[in-house]
Amino acid sequence: MSEDVNPFESLQSQIDDAAAVLDVGDDVIERLKHPERVLETNLTIERDDGTLERFTAFRSQFNGDRGPYKGGIRYHPQVSRDEVRALSGWMTYKTAIVDIPLGGGKGGIVLDPDDYSEAELERLTRSFAKELRPLIGEDRDIPAPDVNTGQREMNWIKDTYESLENTTEPGVITGKALDSGGSEGRVEATGRSTVIAAREAFDYLDKDLEGATVAVQGYGNAGWIAAKLIDEMGATVVAASDSSGGIYNADGFDPVAAKDHKNETGSIVGYAGSEQEITNEDVLTLDVDLLIPAALENAIDADLAENVEADVISEAANGPLTPKADEVLEEKDVFVIPDILANAGGVTVSYFEWVQNRQRFYWSEERVNEELETVIVDAFDALVDTYERHDLENPRTAAYVVAIQRVADAFAEAGSWP
């Protein structure tokens, strides 16, 4: 990538684009471009060898006008203050576009989890949970998994919080294991919403999904499940990649078998169903009907966008396109389903999990998937209606127009006081 892009500035640029259409005061828009608060904390744990190590961690609470803050916790070397501020903002508008009564938050710890033992990661996670304790709670801020975290870490946070508070509160966090109060359908939710949104886009554009070619960049949880589900819908997955590289087969390959190979070897590269190995950049620039970027933010900048040949992009990752890349793809008439809608399945089913935790009544996977389908289809319809009614330049701006209006309305209806 040639662009040095700050994700928080990207978020603010997207908000400005939508604000030009909205009848919302500049003062309100300025408020909606910044987080309400950001925690930055230092965590120190004892390593297995007895030495101490310090870690920097963050939690950004962007906006709570529509409900408790909601958003994941990631473990990654690139975690930064601006990254969590941006991600918490995207989460605010993600919950708004799918119209669930939650706000937006995000957190992370700066580390590569591959460098630490399970015992060290548990000590670190529980240390972070202790620092988060005054901020989180089922009516205040509800974390969830994100990059390099999952059910294990969420279970640790839940146990730490409940132990320190001397209570039972499964709704304090989502993305838990089923036996700890998790929800059916949560693991597949992000990939599922990505392909539901893609299916709706193909229908809107009068394109046939049956036999459509698909490339998936990033073969983690969201990417491989999106590949599996889009294959089940009749599309043909011809390329995929992970951090080690990519694979390609013009006739398509079995996404599940490719995932099995990754589980066995640590990488999708070398999968027997591949015709040839390609680079991550190659995956993003293949001539395919649908591209699913499912890795980290800023994967496609303006230079790379010039070579993108996909007709439709469904963003499984958060912020995979830079603002300048958006401009290039708009000129090329690529239909981009924005991240705040495409990957909103994760937070939507997290919301379902929270509801189930509060009720102490749990749903079947079939019901979860049916409810998710309704939410994503309704959100896509609202996006398209706004896109056409305002004659907007791209679907992303339409999504932000819908979402920002909902947050601004909630703020106005609550009123303001000292």
C-alpha positions as CSV (number, residue, x, y, z in Angstrom):
1,M,0.0,0.0,0.0
2,S,1.3,3.5,-0.9
3,E,-1.2,5.5,1.2
4,D,-0.5,6.3,4.8
5,V,-4.1,6.3,6.0
6,N,-5.3,7.1,9.5
7,P,-8.4,5.1,10.1
8,F,-9.9,7.7,12.4
9,E,-9.6,10.3,9.7
10,S,-11.2,7.9,7.2
11,L,-14.2,7.6,9.6
12,Q,-14.5,11.4,9.9
13,S,-14.3,11.8,6.1
14,Q,-17.2,9.3,5.7
15,I,-19.3,11.2,8.2
16,D,-18.6,14.4,6.4
17,D,-19.7,12.9,3.1
18,A,-23.0,11.9,4.7
19,A,-23.4,15.2,6.5
20,A,-23.6,17.1,3.2
21,V,-26.9,15.3,2.6
22,L,-28.4,15.5,6.1
23,D,-30.4,18.3,7.7
24,V,-28.3,18.1,10.8
25,G,-26.4,21.0,12.4
26,D,-22.7,21.2,12.0
27,D,-22.4,21.3,15.8
28,V,-24.1,18.0,16.1
29,I,-22.1,16.5,13.3
30,E,-18.9,17.6,15.1
31,R,-20.1,15.8,18.2
32,L,-20.8,12.7,16.2
33,K,-17.2,12.6,14.8
34,H,-15.5,12.1,18.2
35,P,-15.6,9.5,20.9
36,E,-17.2,10.4,24.3
37,R,-14.2,8.9,26.1
38,V,-11.1,6.7,25.6
39,L,-9.4,4.7,28.2
40,E,-5.7,4.1,27.8
41,T,-4.1,1.8,30.4
42,N,-0.9,0.0,31.1
43,L,-1.1,-3.7,32.0
44,T,1.8,-5.5,33.6
45,I,1.8,-9.3,33.9
46,E,4.3,-11.9,35.0
47,R,5.6,-14.0,32.1
48,D,6.0,-17.8,32.5
49,D,9.7,-17.3,33.1
50,G,9.0,-14.9,36.1
51,T,9.9,-11.7,34.3
52,L,7.4,-8.8,34.0
53,E,6.1,-7.3,30.8
54,R,4.1,-4.1,30.2
55,F,1.3,-3.8,27.6
56,T,-0.7,-0.9,26.3
57,A,-4.4,-1.3,26.1
58,F,-7.4,0.8,25.0
59,R,-11.2,1.0,25.3
60,S,-13.0,3.7,23.3
61,Q,-16.6,4.5,24.0
62,F,-17.7,6.4,21.0
63,N,-21.4,7.1,21.4
64,G,-24.2,5.9,23.7
65,D,-27.2,7.9,22.4
66,R,-29.0,4.7,21.2
67,G,-28.0,2.3,24.0
68,P,-25.0,0.7,25.9
69,Y,-21.6,0.9,24.1
70,K,-21.0,-2.3,22.1
71,G,-17.8,-3.5,20.4
72,G,-15.0,-6.0,20.2
73,I,-11.6,-6.3,21.8
74,R,-8.7,-7.2,19.6
75,Y,-5.2,-8.4,20.3
76,H,-2.8,-7.2,17.5
77,P,0.6,-5.4,17.2
78,Q,-1.0,-2.6,15.2
79,V,-3.6,-1.7,17.8
80,S,-3.5,2.1,18.4
81,R,-5.5,4.9,19.9
82,D,-6.7,6.1,16.5
83,E,-7.6,2.6,15.4
84,V,-9.9,1.9,18.4
85,R,-11.4,5.4,18.1
86,A,-12.2,4.7,14.4
87,L,-13.5,1.2,15.1
88,S,-15.7,2.4,17.9
89,G,-17.2,5.0,15.5
90,W,-17.8,2.5,12.8
91,M,-19.5,0.3,15.4
92,T,-21.8,3.2,16.4
93,Y,-23.0,3.6,12.9
94,K,-23.1,-0.2,12.4
95,T,-25.6,-0.7,15.2
96,A,-27.6,2.3,13.9
97,I,-27.8,1.1,10.3
98,V,-29.2,-2.3,11.4
99,D,-31.4,-0.5,14.0
100,I,-30.5,-2.3,17.1
101,P,-30.6,-0.3,20.4
102,L,-26.9,-0.2,21.1
103,G,-24.1,2.4,20.8
104,G,-20.5,1.9,19.7
105,G,-17.3,0.9,21.5
106,K,-14.0,-0.9,20.7
107,G,-10.9,-2.0,22.6
108,G,-7.6,-3.7,22.1
109,I,-4.2,-4.7,23.5
110,V,-1.0,-4.1,21.6
111,L,0.6,-7.5,21.2
112,D,1.0,-10.5,18.9
113,P,-0.8,-13.3,20.8
114,D,1.3,-15.9,19.0
115,D,4.3,-14.8,21.1
116,Y,2.6,-15.8,24.4
117,S,1.4,-18.9,26.1
118,E,-2.2,-19.6,27.0
119,A,-1.5,-19.0,30.7
120,E,0.1,-15.6,29.9
121,L,-2.8,-14.6,27.7
122,E,-5.2,-15.5,30.5
123,R,-3.3,-13.4,33.0
124,L,-3.3,-10.5,30.5
125,T,-7.0,-10.8,29.7
126,R,-8.0,-10.9,33.3
127,S,-5.8,-7.9,34.0
128,F,-7.6,-6.0,31.3
129,A,-10.9,-7.1,32.6
130,K,-10.0,-5.7,36.0
131,E,-9.2,-2.3,34.4
132,L,-12.4,-2.4,32.4
133,R,-14.5,-3.3,35.4
134,P,-15.7,0.2,36.3
135,L,-16.7,0.9,32.6
136,I,-18.4,-2.3,31.5
137,G,-21.7,-4.0,32.4
138,E,-24.8,-5.2,30.6
139,D,-26.4,-1.7,30.8
140,R,-23.2,0.2,30.3
141,D,-20.6,-1.3,27.8
142,I,-20.7,-4.8,26.4
143,P,-17.4,-6.0,24.8
144,A,-17.1,-8.9,22.4
145,P,-14.5,-10.8,20.4
146,D,-12.5,-9.3,17.5
147,V,-9.2,-9.9,15.8
148,N,-7.3,-12.7,17.6
149,T,-9.8,-13.1,20.4
150,G,-12.7,-15.5,20.8
151,Q,-14.9,-17.4,23.1
152,R,-12.0,-18.3,25.4
153,E,-11.1,-14.7,26.1
154,M,-14.7,-13.6,26.5
155,N,-15.2,-16.4,29.0
156,W,-12.2,-15.2,31.0
157,I,-13.5,-11.6,31.0
158,K,-17.0,-12.7,32.1
159,D,-15.6,-14.8,34.9
160,T,-13.2,-12.0,36.1
161,Y,-16.0,-9.4,36.1
162,E,-18.5,-11.7,37.9
163,S,-16.0,-12.8,40.5
164,L,-15.0,-9.2,41.3
165,E,-18.6,-8.0,41.3
166,N,-19.8,-11.1,43.2
167,T,-22.7,-11.5,40.8
168,T,-24.0,-13.5,37.8
169,E,-24.2,-11.2,34.8
170,P,-23.7,-13.2,31.5
171,G,-24.8,-10.1,29.5
172,V,-21.7,-8.2,30.5
173,I,-20.0,-9.6,27.4
174,T,-21.0,-11.4,24.2
175,G,-19.3,-14.0,21.9
176,K,-19.1,-16.5,24.8
177,A,-19.1,-20.2,24.5
178,L,-22.6,-21.8,24.6
179,D,-22.2,-23.3,28.0
180,S,-21.2,-19.8,29.4
181,G,-24.3,-18.1,27.9
182,G,-23.3,-17.7,24.3
183,S,-25.8,-17.7,21.4
184,E,-26.3,-20.3,18.6
185,G,-25.3,-18.8,15.3
186,R,-22.7,-16.3,16.7
187,V,-19.6,-17.9,15.1
188,E,-21.1,-17.7,11.6
189,A,-22.8,-14.4,12.0
190,T,-20.3,-12.0,10.4
191,G,-19.7,-14.2,7.4
192,R,-23.4,-14.9,7.1
193,S,-24.4,-11.2,7.0
194,T,-21.6,-10.5,4.4
195,V,-23.2,-13.0,2.0
196,I,-26.8,-12.1,2.7
197,A,-25.9,-8.5,1.9
198,A,-24.1,-9.7,-1.3
199,R,-27.1,-11.7,-2.3
200,E,-29.3,-8.7,-1.9
201,A,-26.9,-6.5,-3.9
202,F,-26.8,-9.0,-6.7
203,D,-30.6,-9.1,-6.8
204,Y,-30.8,-5.3,-6.7
205,L,-28.3,-5.1,-9.6
206,D,-30.2,-7.8,-11.5
207,K,-27.1,-10.1,-11.4
208,D,-27.2,-13.9,-11.1
209,L,-25.4,-15.2,-8.0
210,E,-25.6,-18.7,-9.3
211,G,-22.2,-19.4,-10.8
212,A,-20.8,-16.0,-9.9
213,T,-17.1,-16.0,-9.2
214,V,-15.8,-15.0,-5.8
215,A,-12.5,-14.0,-4.3
216,V,-12.0,-13.8,-0.5
217,Q,-9.1,-11.9,1.0
218,G,-8.5,-13.1,4.6
219,Y,-9.4,-16.7,5.6
220,G,-10.1,-16.2,9.3
221,N,-13.5,-16.7,10.8
222,A,-15.4,-14.2,8.8
223,G,-13.6,-14.9,5.5
224,W,-13.9,-18.7,5.4
225,I,-17.5,-18.8,6.6
226,A,-18.4,-16.2,4.0
227,A,-16.7,-18.5,1.4
228,K,-18.6,-21.5,2.7
229,L,-22.0,-19.9,2.7
230,I,-21.6,-18.1,-0.7
231,D,-20.6,-21.5,-2.1
232,E,-23.8,-23.0,-0.7
233,M,-25.7,-20.3,-2.4
234,G,-24.4,-21.5,-5.8
235,A,-21.5,-19.1,-6.3
236,T,-18.0,-20.3,-7.2
237,V,-15.1,-19.4,-4.9
238,V,-12.0,-19.2,-7.2
239,A,-9.5,-17.5,-4.9
240,A,-8.7,-16.9,-1.2
241,S,-5.8,-15.8,0.9
242,D,-4.4,-15.4,4.4
243,S,-1.4,-13.7,5.8
244,S,0.9,-16.2,4.1
245,G,-0.4,-15.8,0.6
246,G,-3.2,-16.9,-1.7
247,I,-4.6,-19.7,-3.8
248,Y,-6.4,-19.7,-7.1
249,N,-8.4,-22.2,-9.2
250,A,-10.4,-20.9,-12.1
251,D,-12.9,-23.8,-11.7
252,G,-13.4,-23.1,-8.0
253,F,-12.5,-25.1,-5.0
254,D,-14.1,-26.5,-1.8
255,P,-13.9,-23.7,0.8
256,V,-14.4,-26.2,3.7
257,A,-11.5,-28.4,2.5
258,A,-9.3,-25.3,2.1
259,K,-10.1,-24.4,5.7
260,D,-9.3,-27.9,6.9
261,H,-5.9,-27.5,5.2
262,K,-5.3,-24.2,6.9
263,N,-6.2,-25.8,10.3
264,E,-3.7,-28.6,9.7
265,T,-0.8,-26.5,8.3
266,G,-1.4,-23.0,9.6
267,S,-2.0,-21.5,6.1
268,I,-4.3,-21.9,3.1
269,V,-1.2,-21.9,0.9
270,G,-0.4,-25.4,-0.4
271,Y,-4.0,-26.6,-0.5
272,A,-4.3,-29.4,-3.0
273,G,-7.4,-27.9,-4.7
274,S,-5.4,-24.9,-5.8
275,E,-4.2,-24.5,-9.4
276,Q,-1.6,-21.9,-8.5
277,E,-0.3,-19.8,-5.6
278,I,-0.9,-16.0,-5.8
279,T,-0.3,-13.0,-3.6
280,N,-2.8,-11.2,-1.4
281,E,-2.7,-8.3,-3.8
282,D,-3.6,-10.7,-6.7
283,V,-6.6,-11.9,-4.8
284,L,-7.9,-8.3,-4.5
285,T,-7.4,-7.5,-8.2
286,L,-8.8,-10.7,-9.9
287,D,-11.5,-10.3,-12.5
288,V,-14.4,-11.7,-10.4
289,D,-18.0,-11.0,-9.8
290,L,-17.7,-10.6,-6.1
291,L,-14.8,-9.6,-3.9
292,I,-14.9,-10.1,-0.1
293,P,-12.1,-8.3,1.8
294,A,-12.1,-10.0,5.2
295,A,-8.8,-9.0,6.7
296,L,-7.7,-5.7,8.4
297,E,-8.5,-2.1,7.5
298,N,-6.9,-0.2,4.6
299,A,-6.3,-3.3,2.5
300,I,-7.2,-1.4,-0.7
301,D,-5.8,2.0,-1.3
302,A,-6.3,4.3,-4.4
303,D,-3.4,2.7,-6.3
304,L,-4.6,-0.8,-5.8
305,A,-8.2,0.2,-6.5
306,E,-7.2,1.2,-10.0
307,N,-6.6,-2.5,-10.6
308,V,-9.7,-3.9,-8.9
309,E,-11.9,-5.7,-11.4
310,A,-14.7,-7.0,-9.2
311,D,-18.2,-5.9,-9.9
312,V,-19.4,-6.0,-6.3
313,I,-17.5,-5.7,-3.0
314,S,-19.0,-6.9,0.2
315,E,-16.8,-5.7,3.1
316,A,-16.4,-8.4,5.8
317,A,-13.5,-6.5,7.4
318,N,-13.8,-3.1,9.1
319,G,-12.6,-0.3,6.9
320,P,-10.9,-2.3,4.1
321,L,-11.1,0.6,1.6
322,T,-9.4,3.9,2.1
323,P,-11.5,7.0,1.2
324,K,-9.5,7.6,-1.9
325,A,-10.0,4.0,-2.9
326,D,-13.7,4.6,-2.6
327,E,-13.5,7.5,-5.0
328,V,-11.6,5.3,-7.6
329,L,-14.1,2.4,-7.3
330,E,-17.0,4.8,-7.6
331,E,-15.6,6.1,-10.9
332,K,-15.3,2.4,-12.0
333,D,-19.0,1.8,-11.0
334,V,-18.1,-0.9,-8.5
335,F,-21.0,-1.5,-6.1
336,V,-19.5,-1.5,-2.6
337,I,-21.6,-2.9,0.3
338,P,-20.1,-0.9,3.2
339,D,-18.7,-2.7,6.2
340,I,-21.2,-1.1,8.6
341,L,-23.9,-3.2,6.9
342,A,-22.1,-6.1,5.3
343,N,-20.3,-7.3,8.5
344,A,-23.0,-6.2,10.9
345,G,-24.1,-9.8,11.5
346,G,-21.6,-10.2,14.3
347,V,-22.9,-7.3,16.4
348,T,-26.5,-8.2,15.5
349,V,-26.2,-11.7,16.9
350,S,-24.2,-10.3,19.8
351,Y,-27.3,-8.2,20.5
352,F,-29.4,-11.4,20.2
353,E,-27.0,-13.0,22.7
354,W,-27.4,-10.0,25.1
355,V,-31.2,-10.2,24.8
356,Q,-31.1,-13.9,25.6
357,N,-28.8,-13.4,28.6
358,R,-31.2,-10.7,30.0
359,Q,-34.2,-13.0,29.5
360,R,-32.4,-16.2,30.6
361,F,-34.2,-17.8,27.6
362,Y,-32.2,-19.1,24.7
363,W,-33.1,-19.4,21.0
364,S,-32.5,-22.1,18.4
365,E,-29.9,-21.6,15.7
366,E,-32.7,-21.5,13.2
367,R,-34.4,-18.6,15.0
368,V,-31.1,-16.7,15.3
369,N,-30.5,-17.1,11.5
370,E,-34.1,-16.1,10.6
371,E,-33.9,-13.0,12.8
372,L,-30.5,-12.1,11.4
373,E,-31.8,-12.5,7.8
374,T,-34.7,-10.1,8.6
375,V,-32.4,-7.4,10.1
376,I,-29.8,-7.5,7.3
377,V,-32.5,-7.5,4.5
378,D,-34.4,-4.6,6.1
379,A,-31.1,-2.6,6.5
380,F,-30.2,-3.2,2.9
381,D,-33.6,-2.0,1.8
382,A,-33.2,1.1,3.9
383,L,-29.8,1.7,2.3
384,V,-31.1,1.3,-1.2
385,D,-34.1,3.6,-0.5
386,T,-31.8,6.3,0.7
387,Y,-29.3,5.7,-2.1
388,E,-32.0,6.2,-4.7
389,R,-34.1,8.9,-3.0
390,H,-31.1,11.2,-2.5
391,D,-29.4,10.2,-5.8
392,L,-26.2,9.5,-3.9
393,E,-22.9,8.7,-5.4
394,N,-22.3,5.4,-3.6
395,P,-23.9,3.0,-1.1
396,R,-21.5,3.8,1.7
397,T,-22.7,7.4,1.9
398,A,-26.3,6.1,1.9
399,A,-25.5,3.8,4.8
400,Y,-24.0,6.7,6.8
401,V,-27.0,9.0,6.0
402,V,-29.4,6.4,7.5
403,A,-27.2,5.7,10.5
404,I,-26.2,9.2,11.4
405,Q,-29.8,10.4,11.1
406,R,-30.8,7.7,13.6
407,V,-28.1,8.7,16.1
408,A,-28.8,12.4,15.7
409,D,-32.5,11.8,16.2
410,A,-31.8,9.9,19.4
411,F,-29.6,12.7,20.7
412,A,-32.2,15.3,19.9
413,E,-35.0,13.4,21.5
414,A,-33.1,12.9,24.7
415,G,-32.4,16.6,24.9
416,S,-29.2,18.2,26.3
417,W,-28.5,19.4,29.8
418,P,-25.4,20.6,31.8
